[in-house]
């Protein structure tokens, strides 16, 4: 199997740069929250299995209700997976 890669460089304007930074920040926040949930679950019950992608999507819905993710679309957040 041959793997190929393409290097690209983008030059966003200031509005696009702000939007990208906001999206990356929200994605990082969600990733850290989900990781923390998994760690806490493991601490509370060492025999518990890790939550799969379907379970994570359900947890994400609850997280969205609790915390308003400012102007970041759900698609951008989930695209990190």
C-alpha positions in Angstrom: 0.0 0.0 0.0 1.4 3.4 -1.0 0.5 6.4 1.0 0.7 9.9 -0.5 0.5 13.3 1.1 0.0 16.8 -0.2 1.3 19.8 1.6 -0.8 22.9 1.3 -0.6 26.3 2.8 -3.5 28.6 3.3 -3.6 32.3 3.8 -6.8 33.2 5.6 -7.8 36.8 6.1 -8.3 38.1 9.6 -12.0 37.1 9.7 -11.3 33.6 8.5 -8.4 33.3 10.9 -10.7 34.3 13.8 -13.3 31.8 12.7 -10.7 29.0 12.4 -9.2 29.7 15.8 -12.7 29.7 17.4 -13.6 26.4 15.7 -10.3 24.8 16.8 -10.8 26.1 20.3 -14.3 24.7 20.5 -13.1 21.3 19.1 -10.3 21.2 21.7 -12.7 22.1 24.5 -15.1 19.3 23.4 -12.2 16.8 23.1 -11.0 17.6 26.6 -14.5 17.4 28.1 -15.1 14.0 26.5 -11.7 12.8 27.6 -12.3 14.0 31.2 -15.7 12.2 31.2 -14.0 8.9 30.1 -11.3 9.3 32.8 -13.8 10.0 35.5 -15.9 7.1 34.4 -12.9 4.8 34.6 -12.0 6.2 38.1 -15.5 5.6 39.4 -15.8 2.1 37.9 -12.6 0.4 36.8 -14.5 -2.5 35.2 -16.5 -0.1 32.9 -15.8 -0.2 29.2 -15.0 2.9 27.3 -17.9 4.7 25.6 -18.1 4.1 21.9 -18.7 6.7 19.2 -22.5 6.4 19.4 -22.4 7.0 23.2 -20.0 9.9 22.7 -22.5 11.5 20.2 -25.2 11.2 22.9 -22.9 12.8 25.5 -22.1 15.6 23.1 -25.8 16.4 22.8 -26.0 16.8 26.6 -22.8 18.9 26.6 -24.3 21.2 24.0 -27.3 21.7 26.1 -25.1 22.6 29.1 -22.6 24.8 27.4 -23.3 27.1 24.5 -20.6 26.6 21.9 -20.4 30.0 20.4 -21.0 30.1 16.6 -19.3 26.7 16.0 -21.3 24.4 13.9 -21.7 20.8 15.2 -20.3 19.5 11.9 -17.0 21.3 12.5 -16.8 19.9 16.0 -17.5 16.3 15.0 -15.2 16.4 12.1 -12.3 16.2 14.4 -13.0 12.5 15.0 
